[in-house]
Amino acid sequence: GCAFPSFLVAQECLNYAADLRFSCVFVKSKEKMDATGQAEYEEPMQVDDAANHLEEAAVEPFVVENSNFELDTVVMSYEGLARVQRLLFVAAHCPVLEVEALKMCLATVQQTYNTGLYANIRKQLQQCTQDVRLGPDSAEAVEFVQSTNRKAAIRFERLDADLKSYRSNSLKESIRRGYNDIGEHYIDTGDLRSALKMYARSRDYCTSTKHVVELCRNIIKVNVFLKKWGLVYSHFLKAESALEREKPEEKLPVMTRLNCAAGLAQMNMGEYKLAAQYFLQAKIEYCDNPDMLAPVNVAIYGSLCALASLDRQELHQLVISNSAFKQFLELDPQIRELVLKFYNSQYAKCLKILDQLRSTLLLDLYLSDHYNNLYEKIRSRALIQYFKPYVSADLGKMAEAFNTTVDQLEVELKKLILSRQMSARIDSHARVIYARKEDERAAVFRKALEVGEEYQWRVKGLLLRAAMQKHKMAVTHPTAPSEQDGPPSSSMATGR
């Protein structure tokens, strides 16, 4: 133990720690053994699986009957497993497009080694068309599965032999590339868990910032396919931290892809304001992510999250006046018009556009679960902004502006008032809503108290820092001792 130089410093430290109530959580990665005796990679704090299952269970199944959704845009905008997942989602929720979507999906899967998914798609096609020739037991399907499995086995043996050769020669860069190649092969075969393990094993052979960022990007890609949004965001933070020392012009292309991944993760975790901030930082010239998102997705996701979470001033500054994001909005004229109508307080036209886009947005793989919530938040924010300049407003005119009835409008306003998003009173008899007058005198006193408490907290922090520096108790970054220096002294170990 270390005796404090003075009782004053000890008491000051205790008081400061009690005021701040710090809580630290240390997370450590774990490894467990799989059936083959090899270390199986397990990401720390895998708590989002249960959350994902609960979220999926809470979403009610839906069917889109009439939709002007264009499947060709999916084929052109995405590649690989991203295209397959989106086409399967459309087939599952739109009976009109089911057969066409499954056929496009089958053509994409035939270019990979994923024979299990190939058989499942043919089975669904057989059920839809009642055509036995399209089933998984047809001669064509059986021959394709057998030949593809042979090719996949030969390719894996070659990649594994190359990796063993690299390991025997201790070539770090070659070993890292070998693990990445096997990971890509596992993605091609549909084994995402094994791909994640291969990418994780390449971590020990990363020798530069570029390698660390590439590792994080690969793990992010697999976790997006698995919809493990917590892990997507944690690896985004790791990659962002690794890029801190890089020059802005060098990290800008990589940051666009990372920001898109972070925005997608935050949107699926319900943090719409953070998602909007990440999407709004993207640059269209570097937005080349066909295995995850298309540029038009950035425009749609960023605009809807911004409308649902940003106030009027932030919307003008971050969206409308954002020259970089304007290029994304040019890709979808309806979304651009939606943002402008909302900002110009033309709420009825804005909500009408959102209703017209409903069938298309519900067929989006990542947006469908959040469409109703985003729509409700956008409508609520429109109601709040509409009433904000007025002392009182007629519910009839307000209902006309929002293309609804007075009774339905009254129900919506009650929810906003009860949730304290709007400070107002409703006169149901006169059909008028009145703004509540805030006691300005009490507000000034409350603000003064808050400023005083903040000032007191800052002064305590400065006094503590000065006392610790005076008695040489400052914590410095630990450095590895050299051979000449020898082991650290006892005074350094005790923090004196």
Long-range contacts (C-beta under 8 A, 24 or more apart in sequence): 1-494, 2-494, 2-495, 2-496, 4-471, 5-471, 6-471, 8-467, 9-467, 9-468, 9-471, 9-473, 12-463, 12-464, 12-467, 13-464, 13-468, 15-460, 16-460, 16-461, 16-464, 19-457, 19-460, 40-197, 41-196, 41-197, 41-200, 41-201, 43-200, 43-231, 43-234, 45-230, 45-234, 46-228, 46-230, 46-231, 47-230, 48-228, 48-229, 48-230, 48-231, 49-228, 51-230, 52-227, 52-228, 52-229, 55-369, 59-369, 62-93, 62-362, 62-368, 63-93, 63-94, 63-95, 64-93, 64-94, 64-359, 64-362, 64-363, 65-94, 65-95, 65-96, 66-96, 66-359, 67-94, 67-96, 67-97, 67-359, 67-360, 67-363, 68-359, 68-360, 69-94, 69-97, 69-359, 69-360, 69-363, 71-97, 71-100, 71-101, 71-104, 73-296, 74-104, 75-104, 75-108, 77-290, 77-294, 77-296, 78-290, 78-291, 78-294, 79-290, 79-291, 80-108, 80-112, 80-187, 80-290, 80-291, 81-187, 81-190, 81-225, 81-291, 82-225, 82-290, 82-291, 82-292, 83-108, 84-108, 84-109, 84-117, 85-225, 85-365, 86-364, 86-365, 88-121, 89-363, 89-365, 89-368, 90-363, 91-124, 93-362, 93-363, 93-368, 94-363, 98-128, 99-125, 99-128, 99-129, 102-128, 110-144, 112-188, 112-189, 112-190, 113-148, 113-149, 113-151, 113-152, 113-155, 113-185, 113-188, 113-189, 113-190, 114-188, 114-189, 114-190, 115-144, 115-145, 115-148, 115-149, 115-152, 115-189, 116-190, 117-190, 118-144, 118-145, 118-148, 119-145, 152-185, 152-188, 152-189, 155-185, 156-182, 156-185, 159-185, 172-205, 172-207, 173-205, 173-207, 175-202, 175-205, 176-202, 176-205, 176-206, 176-211, 179-205, 180-214, 180-218, 183-218, 183-222, 187-222, 187-225, 192-222, 192-225, 192-226, 195-222, 196-222, 196-223, 196-226, 209-242, 209-243, 209-245, 209-246, 212-238, 212-239, 212-242, 213-239, 213-242, 213-243, 213-254, 216-242, 216-258, 217-254, 217-257, 217-258, 220-258, 220-261, 221-291, 221-292, 224-261, 224-264, 224-292, 227-268, 229-264, 229-265, 229-266, 229-268, 229-269, 230-265, 230-269, 232-261, 232-262, 232-264, 232-265, 233-262, 233-265, 233-266, 233-269, 236-261, 236-262, 236-265, 252-283, 252-286, 253-286, 255-281, 256-281, 256-282, 256-283, 256-286, 256-287, 257-286, 257-287, 257-288, 257-289, 257-292, 260-287, 260-289, 260-292, 260-293, 260-298, 261-292, 263-298, 263-301, 263-302, 263-305, 264-292, 264-293, 264-301, 264-366, 267-301, 267-305, 267-366, 267-367, 267-370, 268-366, 268-369, 268-370, 270-370, 270-373, 272-305, 272-308, 272-309, 272-374, 272-377, 273-305, 273-309, 273-310, 275-301, 275-302, 275-305, 276-302, 276-305, 276-306, 276-308, 276-309, 276-310, 276-318, 277-318, 279-305, 279-306, 280-306, 280-318, 280-319, 280-322, 280-325, 282-324, 282-325, 282-328, 283-324, 284-324, 284-327, 284-328, 287-328, 295-328, 295-331, 296-328, 296-331, 296-332, 297-364, 297-366, 298-328, 299-325, 299-328, 299-329, 299-331, 299-332, 299-335, 299-336, 300-332, 300-335, 300-361, 300-364, 300-367, 301-366, 301-367, 302-328, 303-329, 303-335, 303-338, 303-339, 304-367, 304-374, 304-378, 305-374, 306-339, 307-338, 307-339, 307-342, 307-374, 307-378, 307-381, 308-374, 308-377, 308-378, 308-381, 309-377, 312-343, 312-385, 315-339, 315-342, 315-343, 316-343, 342-378, 342-382, 345-385, 345-386, 347-382, 347-386, 347-401, 347-402, 348-401, 348-402, 348-403, 350-378, 350-382, 351-378, 351-379, 351-382, 351-402, 351-403, 352-403, 354-378, 379-412, 380-412, 380-415, 380-416, 380-421, 383-412, 383-413, 383-416, 383-422, 384-416, 384-421, 384-422, 387-422, 387-424, 387-433, 387-435, 390-435, 391-434, 391-435, 392-432, 392-433, 392-434, 392-435, 393-432, 393-433, 394-431, 394-432, 395-426, 395-431, 395-432, 395-433, 396-431, 398-433, 406-431, 472-496
